[in-house]
């Protein structure tokens, strides 16, 4: 009889019922399985097995290449560094985490956070107008512009950084143009400015794509309604467009700030010894200094900061989806 009742309810249900209304008619709760037929229960079990098989390769990949290394790093962060530079796992302690409070390390972390913040702001300022222009173009032109945005991903990142080093070098085109204009030699390489320029160049795409997705999915009728209510273009932008694309802004900022904060290649190639960031400092602890416990503790700190940023992004995305559901 339960199946007969479901068939009758399906027959009397409107054809254009919303998906949420259809989902509310599906049996849920502890008695849901009792109301299903054996064929339906078998179909559910097959669906669960199929989902498990599909998710198994990805789960194994994350387990082997993320969870296990993270566990090893965490264990080494509590280890002891002997007088000969070796790492001893016998005497666990918090000495490495206590050393993070040293003025030198705090200064490196603060410098890394500041340059990452500056990189994020510059990427947002540059990427938002371009993403706005991209989202408001005809589909054919939009596809071509998206290809141009994705081209940097088709080139090796190390090659691109060395290209920036050539452009900013004393013998590069930027210096030659500066001398031709009478400003003298262009000296910017191996400075924090060069590091910021390199990170903006390397991570700009990570800001453009989330902003484009948020703008492309936005309901532009709300902007038209604001203009019909005598709002100026600037006011409609700040009061309507920006709040509706907040999820893209937060996602782009997270995608840029996190790799910028722990960047290693860009500071090593463009920054030199005067621009030591947390990524380079961690690498030196594992290589030259042979202080694996301190390097592991700093790695755990960076990973925790990244996980917090990702959690903030996930929470903001969930709030944005609920807000869009209410407005629709």
N, C-alpha and C positions, 0 to 999 in steps of 0.2 A: 504493500500500500504506500510506503514512502515514495517509491519511484512513480506511482500513479499521481500522487500529490505534486511531485516536482514537474511531471509532464503537464498537469492541468495548470500549474502556475506559469509554466513556460508558454502555454497556449494563450493565456490571458494577459501575458506581459506585453507591453507595447514594443513594436519592432525597433524603435529608435531609442530604447532605454539606454541610459548612460552606463559606462563600464562599472562605475562605483555602485550603481544600483544593482547591476547584475552580480557583482561580487558579494553584496549584502544578502543575496538569496542563496549563496552557496553555504551548505552546512558547515559550521565551525564549532569549536569547543570540544570537550571530552566525549560527547555523544555523536560527533560528526561521523566517525568511522562506523558506528552502529547503523546509521541511516543509509550507508552505501551498499550497493550490491557487490557480490564477489567479483564480478567483472570490473567494476569501478575500483575496487581495492587493488586488484591485480594491476590495473593501469597506473594507479598511483605509485605502487611499488616499482614498476618498470620505469616510471618517470624519475623517481628518486635515484634508482641505480644508474640511469643514463646521466643524470646531473653529476653524480659522484664520479663516474668515469671521465666525464668532460673536465671536471675540476681537478682531478688527480695530478696530471702533468704540471699544471701551474702550482699546485700546492707543494709538490715535491721540489720544484725549482726554488720556491721561496724558502722551503725548509732547509735545503742544502746550501744555497748561496746567500741566504739572509739570516735565518734564525740561528743556524749553527755558527757562522762567523761572529754574529753578534754575541752569542753566548761565550765564545772563546775570548773575545775582546773584553767582555765583562769580567770573566774570571781573571784575566791578566791584569785588569785594573786594580785588583786587590792583592797582587803579588808583591814580592820584595825584590829590589835590585841589589845584587851583591856588590862587594867592593871591586870585583873584577869585571863588572858590567853585565854579568849574566842575570837571568831572571829566575827567581826561586819561588815555586808555588807552595812551599811548606809553611812559611809564616805569613798568613794573610793579614792585611792591615789597611788602614785608610790614609796612609801617608801620601799617596799620589793625589787623592782628592783634596787633601789639605794643602798641597803645593799649588793647586789651581788658584788659591787666594793670594799668591805672590804678586807683587806689583808688576813684575815683568809680564807674567801670563795675563793678568787682568788688563794690562795695556794692550797686549796683542789681541785679546778678545774684543776689547772696546774698539780698536782700530778696524778689526774685521767686521764688526757689527755696523760701524759708521759707514765704511765703504760699501757694504752690502745694502744698507739703507739708501745711500746716495745713488747707487746703481738702480735700485728698484724705483726710486722717484723719477730718475731720468728716463728709464724705460717706460714708465707710465705716461710721462709727459709727451714722449715721442710717439708711443704706440697708440694712445687713445684717439688722436685726430686721424691717424692712418686707418685704424680699425673702423672708425665712424665713416670715413670716406669709402672704405671697402664694403661696409654693410649696406650702404645706400646706392651702390652702383648697380647697373643692370646685370643679370646673371652671367652673361657671356664675358663681360669685362671683369666681373668679380672672380670668375674662375681663373682668368689669366693673371690677375693680381695675386691670387692665392698661390699660384705656381711660383711667382717671383718671391713670395714670402718663404716658401718651402725650399727654395734652391740652396740656402746655406746649410740645410740638413744633409744635402747630398754631397757636401765637401767635408773632408776630415777636419775636425776642430783644431787639431794641432797645426795643420797647414794654414788655417785661417788666422791663428794667433801669430804665427811667424810672418804672415803677410802684413798684419797690423804693425808688428815690430819693424818691418822694413819701411812701411809708410811713415812711422813716427821717428825713425832713426835720424842721426845727424847727417847722413848721406842720402836720405830718402827724398821722395818728392815733396813732402811737407816742408822740409828744411830748405830745399832748393827754391820753392815758391816763396818762402819767407825771406830768403836772401835777395831774390829778384825784386821783392816789394820794398826792400830797404829795412827790414826788421831784424836782420842778422840771422844767425844760426838758430834753427828751431830745436830747442832742447827740452824735450818732454819725456823722453824714454827713461825708464828706471825711476819713475816718480809715481806717487799715488794717483795723479791725474791719468797717467798712461794705463794704470791698472783699471781705473773706473771706465775709461774709454774701451778697453779690451773686453771687460765684462758686459758693458752695455751692448757692444757689437755681438758678443757671443750669446747673450740671453734675451735679446730683444724679441726674438720670435716667440719665446715662451710667454711674453706679455701680449703680443698681437693676437695670437690664436684664441685665448679665452675671452678677450674683449670682443673679438669679432663674433664669436659664438653668442655671447650675451646680447650684443647689439642686433644680430641677425634674428634672434628669437624674440626680440622685444616687440610689444604691441604698439606700433607707431600711431595708432588711433588715439592713444592717450596724449601724445604730443600734439596732435591736431586739435584735440579737445582743449588742451591748455592754451593753445594759440587762439582758439575761438573764444575763450574766456578772457581775452585781451592780455595774456601773458606775453612778455617780450621773448625773443629768441633765446637770450641768455638765461632768463628766469625759467623758461620751459626746460632748458638743458639742465640747469642745476637742480630744479625741483622735480623733474619727471625722468629725464633720460639717465642721469647719474644714479638716482636711487634704484631704478629698474635694472641697471647693469652692475649693481654692487657685487653680485656673485662673481661676475667676470673680473672685476677689479681685484677682489680678494684672492681669487684663484691665480691671477697673473702675478700679483705681488708675492704670493707664497712660492710660485714656481720660479720666480727670479731671485727672491731673497735667500731661499734655502741653498741653492747651489753657489750663489755669490758669497755667502758667509763661509762655506767650507771649500771655496775654490783653491786649487793647488797649481794648476798649469799656468793660468793667467798671471798670478803674482810672480811665479818663478821666471817666466819669460819676459814679462814687461815691467815687473817691479824691482827686481834685484834685491840686494841685501838690505836696502833702506826701507823696503815695504814688506815687512814680514807679517804675514797673516796666519790665522790659526791652522789652515790647511798645510802650509809649508812648515809651520812649527811642529805639527804632529808628525809629518814625514821625517823631519830631522831627528825627532826623538827615537823613531824606529831605526834610522839609518846611522847617522853620525854619532849621536849621543848614546845610542844603545840603551836607552831608558824606556823599555817597553811598558812598564807599569804606568808611567806618566803619560806616554803616548796613548795607551789604551784608555786611561781615565779621561783624557781630553776627547778622544773619539766617542766615548759614551756620552759626554756632555754635548757634543755636536749632534749626535743621533737623537738624543732626547729633545734638543731644540727643534730638530726637523720634525719629529713626531708630534710635538706640540703645535707646530705650524700647520701640519697636515690635519690635525684634529680640529683646529680653528677653521680651516678651509671646509672640512666636511660639515661642521655645524652651521657655518654660514650658508653652504649650498642647500642644506635641508631647510633652513629658515627661508631662503629665497624661493624654494619650490613651494613651500606652504603659502608664502605671500602671493606668488603668482596664481596658485590655485584659488585663493580667496578673491583676487581681482577678476579672475575669469568667471 
